[in-house]
Amino acid sequence: MIVLDASVLFAFLESSDAHHGRAVAILRKVFEGRVLIHPLTLAEVLVGPARFGRAARIMDELLATGLEVVPQGAAEALSMAEVRAATRLKMPECCVLAAAISTGASLATFDEKLATAAAAAHVRTI
């Protein structure tokens, strides 16, 4: 099981991104298993398409690949707060790290600060 950070999806969706090839390879491999996305991460990725009236289409296409949105609740809020207090990451990064911790998933990211925090929390990164 993998939780995706926005950096991987941004790189996947933008062919000119320096990490595009790596993002494609990661997504090919991870789509063989269960892939999770935090709702805030999905929202981050949809901002650009929303400017052009394409957010709903892009969201439908992403979810059609089998991406699962991480369920939210009070426990998730507590987990995000604890991650934020321990790491001082920004909230979008706290969301994905908390999701990986709470589900026992690995984390796919190109964000070095997030990867470092994940390693400190004993979360495997790819």
SEFI-31996 format. One record per atom (N, C-alpha, C, CB): z, y, x. Coordinates in steps of 0.2 Angstrom, whole numbers, plus 5000, padded with zeros to 4 digits. Glycine has a CB too. Example, Ala and Ser with C-alpha at 12.3 -4.5 7.8 and 13.67 -1.06 7.14 Angstrom:
REM SEFI-31996
<node><z>5039</z><y>4972</y><x>5066</x></node>
<node><z>5039</z><y>4978</y><x>5062</x></node>
<node><z>5039</z><y>4984</y><x>5066</x></node>
<node><z>5045</z><y>4978</y><x>5057</x></node>
<node><z>5035</z><y>4989</y><x>5064</x></node>
<node><z>5036</z><y>4995</y><x>5068</x></node>
<node><z>5039</z><y>5000</y><x>5064</x></node>
<node><z>5029</z><y>4997</y><x>5070</x></node>
This chain:
REM SEFI-31996
<node><z>5000</z><y>4994</y><x>5004</x></node>
<node><z>5000</z><y>5000</y><x>5000</x></node>
<node><z>5000</z><y>5006</y><x>5005</x></node>
<node><z>5006</z><y>5000</y><x>4995</x></node>
<node><z>4996</z><y>5011</y><x>5003</x></node>
<node><z>4995</z><y>5017</y><x>5007</x></node>
<node><z>4996</z><y>5023</y><x>5002</x></node>
<node><z>4988</z><y>5017</y><x>5010</x></node>
<node><z>5000</z><y>5028</y><x>5005</x></node>
<node><z>5000</z><y>5035</y><x>5001</x></node>
<node><z>4995</z><y>5040</y><x>5005</x></node>
<node><z>5007</z><y>5038</y><x>5001</x></node>
<node><z>4991</z><y>5043</y><x>5002</x></node>
<node><z>4986</z><y>5048</y><x>5005</x></node>
<node><z>4989</z><y>5055</y><x>5005</x></node>
<node><z>4979</z><y>5047</y><x>5002</x></node>
<node><z>4988</z><y>5058</y><x>5011</x></node>
<node><z>4989</z><y>5065</y><x>5012</x></node>
<node><z>4983</z><y>5069</y><x>5010</x></node>
<node><z>4992</z><y>5067</y><x>5019</x></node>
<node><z>4984</z><y>5075</y><x>5008</x></node>
<node><z>4978</z><y>5079</y><x>5007</x></node>
<node><z>4973</z><y>5080</y><x>5013</x></node>
<node><z>4980</z><y>5086</y><x>5004</x></node>
<node><z>4975</z><y>5079</y><x>5019</x></node>
<node><z>4971</z><y>5080</y><x>5025</x></node>
<node><z>4966</z><y>5075</y><x>5025</x></node>
<node><z>4975</z><y>5080</y><x>5031</x></node>
<node><z>4967</z><y>5069</y><x>5023</x></node>
<node><z>4963</z><y>5063</y><x>5023</x></node>
<node><z>4957</z><y>5064</y><x>5017</x></node>
<node><z>4966</z><y>5056</y><x>5022</x></node>
<node><z>4960</z><y>5066</y><x>5011</x></node>
<node><z>4955</z><y>5067</y><x>5006</x></node>
<node><z>4950</z><y>5073</y><x>5007</x></node>
<node><z>4958</z><y>5068</y><x>4999</x></node>
<node><z>4953</z><y>5079</y><x>5010</x></node>
<node><z>4949</z><y>5085</y><x>5012</x></node>
<node><z>4944</z><y>5083</y><x>5017</x></node>
<node><z>4953</z><y>5090</y><x>5015</x></node>
<node><z>4946</z><y>5079</y><x>5022</x></node>
<node><z>4941</z><y>5077</y><x>5027</x></node>
<node><z>4935</z><y>5072</y><x>5024</x></node>
<node><z>4944</z><y>5073</y><x>5033</x></node>
<node><z>4938</z><y>5068</y><x>5019</x></node>
<node><z>4933</z><y>5063</y><x>5016</x></node>
<node><z>4928</z><y>5067</y><x>5012</x></node>
<node><z>4937</z><y>5058</y><x>5012</x></node>
<node><z>4930</z><y>5072</y><x>5008</x></node>
<node><z>4926</z><y>5076</y><x>5004</x></node>
<node><z>4921</z><y>5081</y><x>5007</x></node>
<node><z>4930</z><y>5079</y><x>4999</x></node>
<node><z>4923</z><y>5083</y><x>5013</x></node>
<node><z>4919</z><y>5088</y><x>5017</x></node>
<node><z>4916</z><y>5085</y><x>5023</x></node>
<node><z>4924</z><y>5094</y><x>5019</x></node>
<node><z>4909</z><y>5083</y><x>5023</x></node>
<node><z>4906</z><y>5080</y><x>5028</x></node>
<node><z>4906</z><y>5084</y><x>5035</x></node>
<node><z>4899</z><y>5078</y><x>5026</x></node>
<node><z>4907</z><y>5090</y><x>5035</x></node>
<node><z>4907</z><y>5094</y><x>5041</x></node>
<node><z>4914</z><y>5094</y><x>5044</x></node>
<node><z>4905</z><y>5101</y><x>5039</x></node>
<node><z>4919</z><y>5091</y><x>5041</x></node>
<node><z>4926</z><y>5091</y><x>5043</x></node>
<node><z>4926</z><y>5087</y><x>5050</x></node>
<node><z>4931</z><y>5088</y><x>5038</x></node>
<node><z>4930</z><y>5089</y><x>5055</x></node>
<node><z>4930</z><y>5085</y><x>5061</x></node>
<node><z>4933</z><y>5078</y><x>5060</x></node>
<node><z>4935</z><y>5089</y><x>5066</x></node>
<node><z>4937</z><y>5077</y><x>5055</x></node>
<node><z>4940</z><y>5070</y><x>5054</x></node>
<node><z>4936</z><y>5066</y><x>5049</x></node>
<node><z>4947</z><y>5071</y><x>5052</x></node>
<node><z>4930</z><y>5069</y><x>5046</x></node>
<node><z>4926</z><y>5065</y><x>5041</x></node>
<node><z>4925</z><y>5058</y><x>5042</x></node>
<node><z>4920</z><y>5069</y><x>5040</x></node>
<node><z>4922</z><y>5056</y><x>5048</x></node>
<node><z>4921</z><y>5049</y><x>5050</x></node>
<node><z>4927</z><y>5045</y><x>5050</x></node>
<node><z>4918</z><y>5049</y><x>5057</x></node>
<node><z>4932</z><y>5048</y><x>5052</x></node>
<node><z>4939</z><y>5044</y><x>5052</x></node>
<node><z>4941</z><y>5043</y><x>5045</x></node>
<node><z>4944</z><y>5047</y><x>5057</x></node>
<node><z>4941</z><y>5048</y><x>5041</x></node>
<node><z>4943</z><y>5048</y><x>5034</x></node>
<node><z>4939</z><y>5043</y><x>5030</x></node>
<node><z>4942</z><y>5055</y><x>5031</x></node>
<node><z>4932</z><y>5042</y><x>5031</x></node>
<node><z>4928</z><y>5037</y><x>5028</x></node>
<node><z>4931</z><y>5030</y><x>5030</x></node>
<node><z>4921</z><y>5038</y><x>5030</x></node>
<node><z>4932</z><y>5029</y><x>5036</x></node>
<node><z>4934</z><y>5023</y><x>5039</x></node>
<node><z>4941</z><y>5021</y><x>5036</x></node>
<node><z>4934</z><y>5023</y><x>5047</x></node>
<node><z>4945</z><y>5026</y><x>5036</x></node>
<node><z>4952</z><y>5024</y><x>5033</x></node>
<node><z>4951</z><y>5022</y><x>5026</x></node>
<node><z>4957</z><y>5030</y><x>5034</x></node>
<node><z>4947</z><y>5026</y><x>5022</x></node>
<node><z>4947</z><y>5025</y><x>5015</x></node>
<node><z>4943</z><y>5019</y><x>5013</x></node>
<node><z>4943</z><y>5031</y><x>5011</x></node>
<node><z>4938</z><y>5017</y><x>5017</x></node>
<node><z>4935</z><y>5010</y><x>5016</x></node>
<node><z>4940</z><y>5005</y><x>5017</x></node>
<node><z>4929</z><y>5009</y><x>5021</x></node>
<node><z>4944</z><y>5005</y><x>5022</x></node>
<node><z>4949</z><y>5000</y><x>5024</x></node>
<node><z>4955</z><y>5000</y><x>5018</x></node>
<node><z>4952</z><y>5001</y><x>5030</x></node>
<node><z>4957</z><y>5006</y><x>5017</x></node>
<node><z>4963</z><y>5006</y><x>5012</x></node>
<node><z>4961</z><y>5004</y><x>5005</x></node>
<node><z>4967</z><y>5012</y><x>5012</x></node>
<node><z>4955</z><y>5006</y><x>5003</x></node>
<node><z>4953</z><y>5004</y><x>4996</x></node>
<node><z>4953</z><y>4997</y><x>4994</x></node>
<node><z>4947</z><y>5007</y><x>4994</x></node>
<node><z>4954</z><y>4993</y><x>5000</x></node>
<node><z>4955</z><y>4985</y><x>4998</x></node>
<node><z>4962</z><y>4984</y><x>4996</x></node>
<node><z>4953</z><y>4982</y><x>5005</x></node>
<node><z>4966</z><y>4988</y><x>4996</x></node>
<node><z>4973</z><y>4987</y><x>4994</x></node>
<node><z>4975</z><y>4993</y><x>4989</x></node>
<node><z>4978</z><y>4987</y><x>4999</x></node>
<node><z>4981</z><y>4994</y><x>4987</x></node>
<node><z>4984</z><y>4999</y><x>4983</x></node>
<node><z>4984</z><y>5005</y><x>4986</x></node>
<node><z>4991</z><y>4997</y><x>4980</x></node>
<node><z>4981</z><y>5011</y><x>4983</x></node>
<node><z>4981</z><y>5017</y><x>4986</x></node>
<node><z>4984</z><y>5022</y><x>4981</x></node>
<node><z>4974</z><y>5019</y><x>4988</x></node>
<node><z>4989</z><y>5026</y><x>4984</x></node>
<node><z>4993</z><y>5030</y><x>4980</x></node>
<node><z>4992</z><y>5038</y><x>4982</x></node>
<node><z>5001</z><y>5029</y><x>4980</x></node>
<node><z>4992</z><y>5042</y><x>4977</x></node>
<node><z>4991</z><y>5049</y><x>4978</x></node>
<node><z>4997</z><y>5053</y><x>4974</x></node>
<node><z>4984</z><y>5052</y><x>4977</x></node>
<node><z>5000</z><y>5058</y><x>4977</x></node>
<node><z>5005</z><y>5062</y><x>4974</x></node>
<node><z>5001</z><y>5067</y><x>4969</x></node>
<node><z>5010</z><y>5065</y><x>4979</x></node>
<node><z>5004</z><y>5068</y><x>4963</x></node>
<node><z>5001</z><y>5073</y><x>4959</x></node>
<node><z>4999</z><y>5080</y><x>4962</x></node>
<node><z>5005</z><y>5074</y><x>4953</x></node>
<node><z>5004</z><y>5082</y><x>4967</x></node>
<node><z>5003</z><y>5088</y><x>4970</x></node>
<node><z>4997</z><y>5088</y><x>4975</x></node>
<node><z>5010</z><y>5091</y><x>4974</x></node>
<node><z>4997</z><y>5082</y><x>4978</x></node>
<node><z>4991</z><y>5081</y><x>4983</x></node>
<node><z>4985</z><y>5081</y><x>4979</x></node>
<node><z>4992</z><y>5074</y><x>4987</x></node>
<node><z>4984</z><y>5078</y><x>4974</x></node>
<node><z>4978</z><y>5078</y><x>4970</x></node>
<node><z>4977</z><y>5085</y><x>4968</x></node>
<node><z>4979</z><y>5074</y><x>4963</x></node>
<node><z>4982</z><y>5089</y><x>4966</x></node>
<node><z>4981</z><y>5096</y><x>4964</x></node>
<node><z>4978</z><y>5100</y><x>4970</x></node>
<node><z>4987</z><y>5099</y><x>4961</x></node>
<node><z>4981</z><y>5099</y><x>4976</x></node>
<node><z>4978</z><y>5103</y><x>4982</x></node>
<node><z>4971</z><y>5101</y><x>4983</x></node>
<node><z>4982</z><y>5100</y><x>4988</x></node>
<node><z>4969</z><y>5095</y><x>4982</x></node>
<node><z>4962</z><y>5093</y><x>4983</x></node>
<node><z>4957</z><y>5096</y><x>4978</x></node>
<node><z>4961</z><y>5085</y><x>4983</x></node>
<node><z>4960</z><y>5097</y><x>4972</x></node>
<node><z>4956</z><y>5099</y><x>4966</x></node>
<node><z>4955</z><y>5107</y><x>4966</x></node>
<node><z>4958</z><y>5097</y><x>4960</x></node>
<node><z>4959</z><y>5111</y><x>4970</x></node>
<node><z>4958</z><y>5118</y><x>4970</x></node>
<node><z>4951</z><y>5120</y><x>4971</x></node>
<node><z>4963</z><y>5121</y><x>4975</x></node>
<node><z>4948</z><y>5118</y><x>4977</x></node>
<node><z>4941</z><y>5120</y><x>4978</x></node>
<node><z>4936</z><y>5119</y><x>4973</x></node>
<node><z>4939</z><y>5117</y><x>4985</x></node>
<node><z>4936</z><y>5112</y><x>4970</x></node>
<node><z>4931</z><y>5111</y><x>4965</x></node>
<node><z>4933</z><y>5115</y><x>4958</x></node>
<node><z>4932</z><y>5103</y><x>4963</x></node>
<node><z>4939</z><y>5116</y><x>4957</x></node>
<node><z>4941</z><y>5120</y><x>4951</x></node>
<node><z>4938</z><y>5127</y><x>4951</x></node>
<node><z>4949</z><y>5121</y><x>4951</x></node>
<node><z>4937</z><y>5130</y><x>4957</x></node>
<node><z>4933</z><y>5137</y><x>4958</x></node>
<node><z>4926</z><y>5136</y><x>4956</x></node>
<node><z>4934</z><y>5139</y><x>4965</x></node>
<node><z>4923</z><y>5130</y><x>4955</x></node>
<node><z>4916</z><y>5130</y><x>4953</x></node>
<node><z>4916</z><y>5126</y><x>4947</x></node>
<node><z>4912</z><y>5126</y><x>4959</x></node>
<node><z>4921</z><y>5125</y><x>4943</x></node>
<node><z>4921</z><y>5121</y><x>4937</x></node>
<node><z>4920</z><y>5114</y><x>4938</x></node>
<node><z>4916</z><y>5124</y><x>4933</x></node>
<node><z>4922</z><y>5111</y><x>4944</x></node>
<node><z>4920</z><y>5104</y><x>4945</x></node>
<node><z>4927</z><y>5100</y><x>4946</x></node>
<node><z>4916</z><y>5103</y><x>4951</x></node>
<node><z>4933</z><y>5103</y><x>4944</x></node>
<node><z>4939</z><y>5099</y><x>4946</x></node>
<node><z>4940</z><y>5093</y><x>4942</x></node>
<node><z>4945</z><y>5104</y><x>4944</x></node>
<node><z>4938</z><y>5093</y><x>4935</x></node>
<node><z>4939</z><y>5087</y><x>4931</x></node>
<node><z>4934</z><y>5081</y><x>4933</x></node>
<node><z>4937</z><y>5089</y><x>4924</x></node>
<node><z>4928</z><y>5083</y><x>4935</x></node>
<node><z>4923</z><y>5078</y><x>4937</x></node>
<node><z>4926</z><y>5075</y><x>4944</x></node>
<node><z>4916</z><y>5081</y><x>4938</x></node>
<node><z>4928</z><y>5079</y><x>4949</x></node>
<node><z>4930</z><y>5076</y><x>4955</x></node>
<node><z>4936</z><y>5072</y><x>4954</x></node>
<node><z>4932</z><y>5082</y><x>4960</x></node>
<node><z>4941</z><y>5074</y><x>4950</x></node>
<node><z>4947</z><y>5070</y><x>4948</x></node>
<node><z>4945</z><y>5063</y><x>4945</x></node>
<node><z>4952</z><y>5074</y><x>4944</x></node>
<node><z>4941</z><y>5064</y><x>4941</x></node>
<node><z>4938</z><y>5057</y><x>4937</x></node>
<node><z>4935</z><y>5053</y><x>4943</x></node>
<node><z>4933</z><y>5059</y><x>4932</x></node>
<node><z>4931</z><y>5055</y><x>4947</x></node>
<node><z>4928</z><y>5051</y><x>4952</x></node>
<node><z>4933</z><y>5048</y><x>4957</x></node>
<node><z>4923</z><y>5056</y><x>4956</x></node>
<node><z>4938</z><y>5052</y><x>4959</x></node>
<node><z>4943</z><y>5050</y><x>4964</x></node>
<node><z>4947</z><y>5045</y><x>4960</x></node>
<node><z>4948</z><y>5056</y><x>4966</x></node>
<node><z>4949</z><y>5046</y><x>4954</x></node>
<node><z>4953</z><y>5041</y><x>4951</x></node>
<node><z>4949</z><y>5034</y><x>4949</x></node>
<node><z>4956</z><y>5044</y><x>4944</x></node>
<node><z>4943</z><y>5035</y><x>4948</x></node>
<node><z>4938</z><y>5029</y><x>4947</x></node>
<node><z>4938</z><y>5024</y><x>4953</x></node>
<node><z>4931</z><y>5031</y><x>4945</x></node>
<node><z>4940</z><y>5027</y><x>4959</x></node>
<node><z>4940</z><y>5023</y><x>4965</x></node>
<node><z>4946</z><y>5018</y><x>4965</x></node>
<node><z>4940</z><y>5027</y><x>4971</x></node>
<node><z>4951</z><y>5019</y><x>4960</x></node>
<node><z>4957</z><y>5015</y><x>4960</x></node>
<node><z>4963</z><y>5019</y><x>4963</x></node>
<node><z>4955</z><y>5009</y><x>4964</x></node>
<node><z>4962</z><y>5025</y><x>4965</x></node>
<node><z>4968</z><y>5029</y><x>4967</x></node>
<node><z>4973</z><y>5029</y><x>4961</x></node>
<node><z>4966</z><y>5036</y><x>4969</x></node>
<node><z>4979</z><y>5028</y><x>4963</x></node>
<node><z>4985</z><y>5028</y><x>4958</x></node>
<node><z>4989</z><y>5034</y><x>4959</x></node>
<node><z>4989</z><y>5022</y><x>4958</x></node>
<node><z>4990</z><y>5038</y><x>4954</x></node>
<node><z>4995</z><y>5044</y><x>4954</x></node>
<node><z>5002</z><y>5041</y><x>4954</x></node>
<node><z>4993</z><y>5049</y><x>4949</x></node>
<node><z>5006</z><y>5044</y><x>4959</x></node>
<node><z>5013</z><y>5042</y><x>4960</x></node>
<node><z>5017</z><y>5044</y><x>4954</x></node>
<node><z>5016</z><y>5045</y><x>4966</x></node>
<node><z>5020</z><y>5040</y><x>4950</x></node>
<node><z>5024</z><y>5042</y><x>4945</x></node>
<node><z>5030</z><y>5047</y><x>4947</x></node>
<node><z>5027</z><y>5036</y><x>4941</x></node>
<node><z>5032</z><y>5052</y><x>4943</x></node>
<node><z>5037</z><y>5057</y><x>4944</x></node>
<node><z>5043</z><y>5056</y><x>4940</x></node>
<node><z>5034</z><y>5064</y><x>4944</x></node>
<node><z>5048</z><y>5058</y><x>4943</x></node>
<node><z>5055</z><y>5058</y><x>4939</x></node>
<node><z>5060</z><y>5062</y><x>4943</x></node>
<node><z>5057</z><y>5051</y><x>4937</x></node>
<node><z>5066</z><y>5061</y><x>4940</x></node>
<node><z>5072</z><y>5065</y><x>4943</x></node>
<node><z>5073</z><y>5062</y><x>4950</x></node>
<node><z>5078</z><y>5064</y><x>4939</x></node>
<node><z>5072</z><y>5055</y><x>4951</x></node>
<node><z>5074</z><y>5052</y><x>4958</x></node>
<node><z>5069</z><y>5055</y><x>4963</x></node>
<node><z>5073</z><y>5045</y><x>4957</x></node>
<node><z>5063</z><y>5056</y><x>4961</x></node>
<node><z>5057</z><y>5058</y><x>4965</x></node>
<node><z>5059</z><y>5066</y><x>4968</x></node>
<node><z>5050</z><y>5058</y><x>4962</x></node>
<node><z>5062</z><y>5070</y><x>4963</x></node>
<node><z>5064</z><y>5076</y><x>4965</x></node>
<node><z>5069</z><y>5076</y><x>4970</x></node>
<node><z>5066</z><y>5080</y><x>4959</x></node>
<node><z>5074</z><y>5072</y><x>4969</x></node>
<node><z>5080</z><y>5071</y><x>4974</x></node>
<node><z>5077</z><y>5069</y><x>4981</x></node>
<node><z>5085</z><y>5066</y><x>4971</x></node>
<node><z>5072</z><y>5064</y><x>4981</x></node>
<node><z>5069</z><y>5061</y><x>4987</x></node>
<node><z>5066</z><y>5067</y><x>4991</x></node>
<node><z>5065</z><y>5056</y><x>4986</x></node>
<node><z>5062</z><y>5071</y><x>4987</x></node>
<node><z>5058</z><y>5077</y><x>4990</x></node>
<node><z>5063</z><y>5082</y><x>4993</x></node>
<node><z>5053</z><y>5080</y><x>4985</x></node>
<node><z>5068</z><y>5083</y><x>4990</x></node>
<node><z>5073</z><y>5088</y><x>4992</x></node>
<node><z>5076</z><y>5085</y><x>4998</x></node>
<node><z>5079</z><y>5089</y><x>4987</x></node>
<node><z>5078</z><y>5079</y><x>4999</x></node>
<node><z>5081</z><y>5076</y><x>5005</x></node>
<node><z>5076</z><y>5076</y><x>5011</x></node>
<node><z>5083</z><y>5069</y><x>5003</x></node>
<node><z>5070</z><y>5075</y><x>5009</x></node>
<node><z>5065</z><y>5075</y><x>5015</x></node>
<node><z>5064</z><y>5082</y><x>5017</x></node>
<node><z>5058</z><y>5072</y><x>5012</x></node>
<node><z>5064</z><y>5087</y><x>5013</x></node>
<node><z>5063</z><y>5094</y><x>5014</x></node>
<node><z>5069</z><y>5096</y><x>5019</x></node>
<node><z>5063</z><y>5098</y><x>5008</x></node>
<node><z>5075</z><y>5094</y><x>5017</x></node>
<node><z>5081</z><y>5096</y><x>5020</x></node>
<node><z>5081</z><y>5093</y><x>5027</x></node>
<node><z>5087</z><y>5094</y><x>5017</x></node>
<node><z>5079</z><y>5087</y><x>5028</x></node>
<node><z>5079</z><y>5083</y><x>5034</x></node>
<node><z>5074</z><y>5085</y><x>5039</x></node>
<node><z>5079</z><y>5076</y><x>5033</x></node>
<node><z>5068</z><y>5087</y><x>5036</x></node>
<node><z>5062</z><y>5088</y><x>5041</x></node>
<node><z>5060</z><y>5096</y><x>5041</x></node>
<node><z>5056</z><y>5084</y><x>5038</x></node>
<node><z>5061</z><y>5100</y><x>5036</x></node>
<node><z>5059</z><y>5107</y><x>5036</x></node>
<node><z>5051</z><y>5107</y><x>5035</x></node>
<node><z>5061</z><y>5111</y><x>5042</x></node>
<node><z>5048</z><y>5101</y><x>5033</x></node>
<node><z>5041</z><y>5101</y><x>5031</x></node>
<node><z>5040</z><y>5106</y><x>5025</x></node>
<node><z>5038</z><y>5094</y><x>5030</x></node>
<node><z>5034</z><y>5108</y><x>5024</x></node>
<node><z>5032</z><y>5111</y><x>5018</x></node>
<node><z>5032</z><y>5106</y><x>5012</x></node>
<node><z>5025</z><y>5115</y><x>5018</x></node>
<node><z>5033</z><y>5109</y><x>5006</x></node>
<node><z>5034</z><y>5104</y><x>5000</x></node>
<node><z>5028</z><y>5100</y><x>4999</x></node>
<node><z>5035</z><y>5108</y><x>4994</x></node>
<node><z>5022</z><y>5102</y><x>5000</x></node>
<node><z>5016</z><y>5097</y><x>4999</x></node>
<node><z>5017</z><y>5091</y><x>5004</x></node>
<node><z>5010</z><y>5100</y><x>5000</x></node>
<node><z>5019</z><y>5092</y><x>5010</x></node>
<node><z>5020</z><y>5086</y><x>5015</x></node>
<node><z>5026</z><y>5082</y><x>5013</x></node>
<node><z>5021</z><y>5089</y><x>5022</x></node>
<node><z>5031</z><y>5086</y><x>5010</x></node>
<node><z>5037</z><y>5082</y><x>5008</x></node>
<node><z>5036</z><y>5077</y><x>5002</x></node>
<node><z>5043</z><y>5087</y><x>5006</x></node>
<node><z>5031</z><y>5079</y><x>4998</x></node>
<node><z>5029</z><y>5075</y><x>4992</x></node>
<node><z>5026</z><y>5069</y><x>4994</x></node>
<node><z>5024</z><y>5079</y><x>4988</x></node>
<node><z>5022</z><y>5069</y><x>4999</x></node>
<node><z>5018</z><y>5063</y><x>5001</x></node>
<node><z>5023</z><y>5058</y><x>5005</x></node>
<node><z>5012</z><y>5064</y><x>5005</x></node>
<node><z>5027</z><y>5062</y><x>5010</x></node>
<node><z>5032</z><y>5058</y><x>5014</x></node>
<node><z>5037</z><y>5054</y><x>5009</x></node>
<node><z>5035</z><y>5062</y><x>5019</x></node>
<node><z>5040</z><y>5058</y><x>5004</x></node>
<node><z>5045</z><y>5055</y><x>5000</x></node>
<node><z>5041</z><y>5049</y><x>4996</x></node>
<node><z>5047</z><y>5061</y><x>4995</x></node>
<node><z>5035</z><y>5050</y><x>4994</x></node>
<node><z>5032</z><y>5045</y><x>4990</x></node>
<node><z>5031</z><y>5039</y><x>4994</x></node>
<node><z>5025</z><y>5047</y><x>4988</x></node>
<node><z>5029</z><y>5040</y><x>5001</x></node>
<node><z>5029</z><y>5034</y><x>5005</x></node>
<node><z>5035</z><y>5030</y><x>5006</x></node>
<node><z>5026</z><y>5036</y><x>5012</x></node>
<node><z>5041</z><y>5034</y><x>5007</x></node>
<node><z>5047</z><y>5032</y><x>5008</x></node>
<node><z>5049</z><y>5028</y><x>5002</x></node>
<node><z>5052</z><y>5037</y><x>5009</x></node>
<node><z>5049</z><y>5031</y><x>4996</x></node>
<node><z>5051</z><y>5028</y><x>4990</x></node>
<node><z>5047</z><y>5022</y><x>4987</x></node>
<node><z>5051</z><y>5033</y><x>4984</x></node>
<node><z>5041</z><y>5021</y><x>4989</x></node>
<node><z>5037</z><y>5015</y><x>4988</x></node>
<node><z>5036</z><y>5010</y><x>4993</x></node>
<node><z>5030</z><y>5018</y><x>4986</x></node>
<node><z>5039</z><y>5012</y><x>4999</x></node>
<node><z>5038</z><y>5007</y><x>5005</x></node>
<node><z>5031</z><y>5007</y><x>5008</x></node>
<node><z>5040</z><y>5000</y><x>5003</x></node>
<node><z>5027</z><y>5012</y><x>5006</x></node>
<node><z>5020</z><y>5012</y><x>5008</x></node>
<node><z>5019</z><y>5015</y><x>5015</x></node>
<node><z>5016</z><y>5016</y><x>5003</x></node>
<node><z>5013</z><y>5014</y><x>5018</x></node>
<node><z>5011</z><y>5017</y><x>5024</x></node>
<node><z>5009</z><y>5024</y><x>5022</x></node>
<node><z>5006</z><y>5013</y><x>5028</x></node>
<node><z>5008</z><y>5029</y><x>5027</x></node>
<node><z>5005</z><y>5035</y><x>5025</x></node>
<node><z>4999</z><y>5037</y><x>5029</x></node>
<node><z>5011</z><y>5041</y><x>5027</x></node>
<node><z>4994</z><y>5039</y><x>5026</x></node>
<node><z>4987</z><y>5041</y><x>5029</x></node>
<node><z>4987</z><y>5048</y><x>5030</x></node>
<node><z>4981</z><y>5038</y><x>5025</x></node>
<node><z>4987</z><y>5051</y><x>5036</x></node>
<node><z>4987</z><y>5058</y><x>5037</x></node>
<node><z>4984</z><y>5060</y><x>5043</x></node>
<node><z>4994</z><y>5061</y><x>5036</x></node>
<node><z>4981</z><y>5066</y><x>5044</x></node>
<node><z>4979</z><y>5069</y><x>5050</x></node>
<node><z>4983</z><y>5075</y><x>5052</x></node>
<node><z>4971</z><y>5071</y><x>5049</x></node>
<node><z>4989</z><y>5076</y><x>5049</x></node>
<node><z>4993</z><y>5081</y><x>5050</x></node>
<node><z>4999</z><y>5079</y><x>5055</x></node>
<node><z>4997</z><y>5084</y><x>5043</x></node>
<node><z>4998</z><y>5081</y><x>5061</x></node>
<node><z>5003</z><y>5079</y><x>5066</x></node>
<node><z>5010</z><y>5080</y><x>5065</x></node>
<node><z>5001</z><y>5082</y><x>5073</x></node>
<node><z>5012</z><y>5086</y><x>5062</x></node>
<node><z>5019</z><y>5087</y><x>5060</x></node>
<node><z>5021</z><y>5082</y><x>5055</x></node>
<node><z>5020</z><y>5094</y><x>5058</x></node>
<node><z>5017</z><y>5080</y><x>5050</x></node>
<node><z>5019</z><y>5075</y><x>5045</x></node>
<node><z>5019</z><y>5069</y><x>5048</x></node>
<node><z>5014</z><y>5076</y><x>5039</x></node>
<node><z>5015</z><y>5067</y><x>5052</x></node>
<node><z>5015</z><y>5060</y><x>5056</x></node>
<node><z>5021</z><y>5059</y><x>5060</x></node>
<node><z>5009</z><y>5059</y><x>5060</x></node>
<node><z>5023</z><y>5065</y><x>5063</x></node>
<node><z>5030</z><y>5064</y><x>5067</x></node>
<node><z>5036</z><y>5063</y><x>5063</x></node>
<node><z>5030</z><y>5071</y><x>5071</x></node>
<node><z>5036</z><y>5067</y><x>5057</x></node>
<node><z>5041</z><y>5066</y><x>5052</x></node>
<node><z>5041</z><y>5059</y><x>5049</x></node>
<node><z>5041</z><y>5071</y><x>5047</x></node>
<node><z>5035</z><y>5057</y><x>5048</x></node>
<node><z>5035</z><y>5050</y><x>5045</x></node>
<node><z>5038</z><y>5045</y><x>5050</x></node>
<node><z>5028</z><y>5048</y><x>5043</x></node>
<node><z>5036</z><y>5045</y><x>5056</x></node>
<node><z>5038</z><y>5041</y><x>5061</x></node>
<node><z>5046</z><y>5041</y><x>5062</x></node>
<node><z>5035</z><y>5042</y><x>5068</x></node>
<node><z>5049</z><y>5047</y><x>5062</x></node>
<node><z>5056</z><y>5048</y><x>5062</x></node>
<node><z>5059</z><y>5044</y><x>5056</x></node>
<node><z>5058</z><y>5055</y><x>5062</x></node>
<node><z>5056</z><y>5044</y><x>5050</x></node>
<node><z>5058</z><y>5041</y><x>5044</x></node>
<node><z>5056</z><y>5033</y><x>5044</x></node>
<node><z>5056</z><y>5045</y><x>5038</x></node>
<node><z>5054</z><y>5031</y><x>5049</x></node>
<node><z>5051</z><y>5024</y><x>5050</x></node>
<node><z>5046</z><y>5022</y><x>5045</x></node>
<node><z>5057</z><y>5019</y><x>5049</x></node>
<node><z>5042</z><y>5027</y><x>5043</x></node>
<node><z>5036</z><y>5026</y><x>5039</x></node>
<node><z>5030</z><y>5025</y><x>5043</x></node>
<node><z>5035</z><y>5032</y><x>5034</x></node>
<node><z>5026</z><y>5019</y><x>5042</x></node>
<node><z>5020</z><y>5018</y><x>5046</x></node>
<node><z>5015</z><y>5023</y><x>5044</x></node>
<node><z>5018</z><y>5011</y><x>5045</x></node>
<node><z>5011</z><y>5026</y><x>5049</x></node>
<node><z>5006</z><y>5030</y><x>5048</x></node>
<node><z>4999</z><y>5027</y><x>5050</x></node>
<node><z>5007</z><y>5037</y><x>5052</x></node>
<node><z>4994</z><y>5029</y><x>5047</x></node>
<node><z>4987</z><y>5027</y><x>5049</x></node>
<node><z>4983</z><y>5033</y><x>5049</x></node>
<node><z>4984</z><y>5021</y><x>5044</x></node>
